[in-house]
Amino acid sequence: MDALPGTWFSITATDWQVKTRLDGAAAVLRSGTFAPPLALAAWHSVRLVVRGSRVVASVDGVLAASFNNEISNAPRNGFAAIGAVAFGARPLFGSLTINATSSACSGVPREGHLLKQQPCALGLPKAQSFDFVAQGGGVGQLVAVFNESLCVACNRSSDPVYRYQNTRAGFIALCNASDPRQLFQVEASATVGPYSAGPVQGPDGLTLNIFGSSDSDNIDIAFYPWQGSSNAHWVQQDPYGFYNPFFGTCLTACDDVQ
């Protein structure tokens, strides 16, 4: 399988790898271990999402990896396959789904979608509907209203597609209340200029920001250090959704089309 073009997710009972082919050989993009090991003779849910350069992999609802594949000549040919290479192993596969549809910024949030700013639509469409669900201690998750298994998450490390240091992408992941990248604190609103708004505090002291200072459609929403600027203030709308009153736009889940 290592000779095939594309991006693939390889797992054993004890470890996992996300790989691609580079110069005719396999290149490991991300790797990790399972603790405890995956149970044998049991069903497991394995997901791999590739949208443009964005790669998201999860096992049994737990996020394993989320990153931008920065290998410029990595193949992206749309080929999909599933298989097993262990000698003597005869695994069973069920509920296999291969989905190549694109929902842009108007459909239901999907795992792997990035966060963008878009003009708020009347009635808040599914891509703009997020609720803060408290987990205790003042923190909680930003949950997609129309699919409560999906949550907003902050990338683990700085994202090289952004020019500012310590900037991390915001994206949609499978909800996991024990993942610190999905735990946020919606600060009490304070009057800022003509508006009553406050920051959404994320991991490592980073806050939810409209990237840069433009109010153009499809500008990324990312996490970077709090600077008190207008692009980092949010109002939680009734009944759901997060609105930036200075830019007049809403937090939106969009395909990562590059």
C-alpha positions as a printed Julia matrix, in Angstrom:
258×3 Matrix{Float64}:
   0.0     0.0    0.0
   2.92    2.37   0.63
   3.47    2.55  -3.15
   0.02    4.01  -3.82
  -0.41    7.74  -4.41
  -2.51    9.79  -2.02
  -2.89   10.21   1.74
  -3.7     7.25   3.95
  -4.32    6.39   7.58
  -2.58    3.25   8.81
  -3.42    1.75  12.22
  -2.47   -1.24  14.35
  -3.65   -2.13  17.84
  -0.86   -0.03  19.35
  -0.04    2.82  16.96
  -1.14    4.89  13.96
   0.44    6.78  11.07
  -0.79    9.25   8.47
   1.33    8.83   5.35
   1.68    9.95   1.76
   3.92    9.01  -1.13
   6.91   11.25  -1.79
   9.55   10.52  -4.45
   8.24    6.98  -4.89
   8.39    6.07  -1.2
   6.16    6.47   1.84
   6.55    9.63   3.92
   5.12    9.67   7.46
   3.3    12.96   8.02
   2.05   12.31  11.57
   2.19    9.34  13.97
   1.18    8.34  17.47
   0.25    5.5   19.81
  -2.92    4.15  21.39
  -2.99    4.04  25.19
  -4.46    1.66  26.06
  -4.1    -0.41  22.86
  -7.18   -0.9   20.72
  -9.27   -3.89  21.74
  -9.08   -6.85  19.36
 -12.17   -8.71  18.14
 -14.17   -5.49  18.53
 -15.63   -2.89  16.18
 -13.77    0.4   15.77
 -14.72    3.56  13.91
 -11.92    4.92  11.71
 -12.24    8.22   9.81
  -9.91   10.03   7.41
 -10.93   13.4    5.98
  -8.89   15.13   3.27
 -10.08   18.52   2.02
  -7.5    20.37  -0.06
  -4.37   20.3    2.08
  -6.29   19.78   5.35
  -6.0    16.25   6.83
  -8.07   15.06   9.82
  -7.85   11.51  11.21
  -9.75    9.99  14.13
 -10.36    6.6   15.75
 -13.46    5.79  17.81
 -14.41    9.46  17.91
 -11.04   10.6   19.3
  -9.03   13.02  17.18
  -5.64   11.56  16.26
  -4.29   14.19  13.87
  -5.33   17.44  12.24
  -2.87   19.37  10.1
  -2.13   20.97   6.75
  -0.14   18.75   4.4
   2.56   21.19   3.31
   4.25   18.78   0.88
   3.6    20.71  -2.32
   3.94   17.73  -4.66
   1.94   15.28  -2.55
  -0.57   13.56  -4.87
  -4.25   14.48  -4.6
  -5.96   12.38  -7.25
  -9.27   11.5   -5.58
  -8.55    7.75  -5.35
 -10.11    5.97  -2.35
  -9.48    2.46  -1.02
  -9.64    0.36   2.16
  -7.71   -2.79   2.97
  -5.63   -4.83   5.39
  -2.04   -5.96   4.94
  -1.5    -8.09   8.06
  -0.63  -11.66   7.13
  -3.34  -14.06   8.2
  -5.62  -11.28   9.41
  -9.18  -11.2    8.15
 -10.76   -8.03   9.47
 -14.43   -7.23   8.89
 -15.55   -3.9    7.49
 -18.99   -2.42   7.95
 -20.8     0.87   7.3
 -18.11    1.98   4.86
 -18.77    5.49   3.53
 -16.77    7.34   0.9
 -18.02   10.9    0.61
 -16.7    13.27  -2.03
 -19.37   15.95  -1.77
 -18.61   19.6   -1.15
 -20.84   21.83   0.94
 -18.89   25.1    0.65
 -20.12   27.46   3.39
 -23.83   26.78   3.18
 -24.31   23.16   4.24
 -24.04   21.14   7.41
 -20.69   21.42   9.25
 -18.42   18.46   8.53
 -15.35   17.09  10.23
 -12.31   18.85   8.8
 -14.07   22.07   7.81
 -12.17   25.23   8.69
 -13.66   28.25  10.43
 -14.33   31.28   8.24
 -16.23   34.53   8.52
 -19.33   34.98   6.4
 -22.21   37.47   6.42
 -24.81   36.27   8.91
 -27.74   34.71   7.05
 -31.36   35.12   8.13
 -32.29   32.47  10.69
 -28.65   31.28  10.99
 -28.03   28.37   8.58
 -26.53   25.11   9.78
 -22.96   26.19   8.95
 -23.32   29.19  11.29
 -25.17   27.56  14.19
 -22.96   26.86  17.21
 -23.91   26.69  20.87
 -21.66   27.03  23.91
 -22.23   23.88  26.01
 -20.73   24.28  29.48
 -18.61   21.44  30.87
 -18.0    22.95  34.31
 -15.36   25.22  35.75
 -16.3    28.03  33.4
 -15.23   26.16  30.26
 -17.2    24.35  27.61
 -17.38   23.3   23.98
 -18.65   25.11  20.91
 -21.01   22.46  19.54
 -22.59   22.39  16.09
 -26.33   22.73  16.71
 -27.38   20.5   13.8
 -24.81   17.78  14.52
 -23.97   17.55  18.21
 -21.12   15.11  17.54
 -19.09   17.95  15.96
 -17.27   20.7   17.85
 -14.97   23.64  17.19
 -11.32   22.83  17.89
  -8.0    24.69  17.89
  -5.06   23.21  16.01
  -2.4    21.61  18.23
   0.51   23.71  16.94
   1.2    26.84  14.93
  -0.12   26.63  11.39
   2.5    27.38   8.68
  -0.12   28.8    6.31
  -0.4    31.86   8.57
   2.23   34.58   8.64
   1.94   35.38  12.35
   3.79   33.31  14.92
   1.68   31.25  17.33
  -1.38   31.42  15.07
  -3.4    28.21  15.01
  -6.18   27.22  12.66
  -9.72   26.73  13.92
 -11.54   23.7   12.51
 -14.39   21.22  13.05
 -13.59   17.95  14.83
 -15.43   15.09  16.48
 -16.47   16.22  19.96
 -14.21   15.04  22.76
 -14.77   16.74  26.12
 -11.34   15.6   27.36
  -9.48   17.27  24.45
  -8.13   20.63  25.69
  -8.17   21.95  22.1
 -11.97   21.89  22.26
 -12.39   23.66  25.61
 -13.23   27.37  25.53
 -14.4    30.09  27.84
 -16.85   32.67  26.55
 -15.89   35.79  28.48
 -18.52   38.02  30.02
 -19.49   40.72  27.55
 -18.14   44.2   28.06
 -19.08   47.39  26.28
 -16.57   48.0   23.49
 -17.41   51.12  21.49
 -21.1    50.86  20.57
 -21.23   47.12  21.18
 -21.41   44.71  24.11
 -19.03   41.92  23.17
 -16.25   39.77  24.59
 -13.5    37.33  23.55
 -13.77   33.56  23.2
 -10.81   32.25  25.18
  -9.19   29.04  23.91
  -6.24   26.8   24.84
  -2.88   28.32  25.8
  -4.39   31.78  26.24
  -5.3    32.11  22.56
  -8.54   33.76  21.49
 -10.85   33.31  18.53
  -9.97   35.96  15.94
 -10.95   36.96  12.43
  -7.57   36.67  10.78
  -6.02   39.98   9.8
  -8.11   43.11   9.56
 -10.28   42.47   6.51
 -14.01   41.9    6.49
 -13.9    40.05   3.15
 -15.86   36.81   2.85
 -14.01   33.55   3.56
 -11.31   35.16   5.7
 -10.03   32.49   8.08
 -10.98   32.55  11.73
  -8.0    31.42  13.77
  -6.63   31.43  17.31
  -3.86   33.79  18.32
  -2.84   35.87  21.36
  -5.38   38.34  22.71
  -4.75   41.88  21.5
  -8.08   43.46  22.37
  -8.77   44.35  18.75
 -12.21   44.48  17.15
 -11.69   41.21  15.23
 -11.56   39.24  18.51
 -14.89   40.29  20.04
 -17.96   38.09  19.76
 -21.61   38.14  20.72
 -23.4    34.83  21.26
 -26.61   35.34  19.33
 -30.04   34.14  20.33
 -30.73   31.31  19.96
 -27.36   30.12  18.59
 -24.31   31.38  16.76
 -21.36   33.72  17.28
 -21.44   37.17  15.69
 -18.71   39.8   15.4
 -20.51   43.18  15.59
 -17.56   45.19  14.28
 -17.23   43.13  11.1
 -20.91   42.23  10.87
 -20.07   38.58  10.17
 -20.7    35.17  11.75
 -18.53   32.22  12.69
 -19.02   29.77   9.78
 -17.83   26.23   9.0
 -16.53   25.95   5.42
 -14.77   23.45   3.2
 -11.0    23.94   3.11
 -10.71   24.55  -0.64
  -7.2    25.47  -1.69
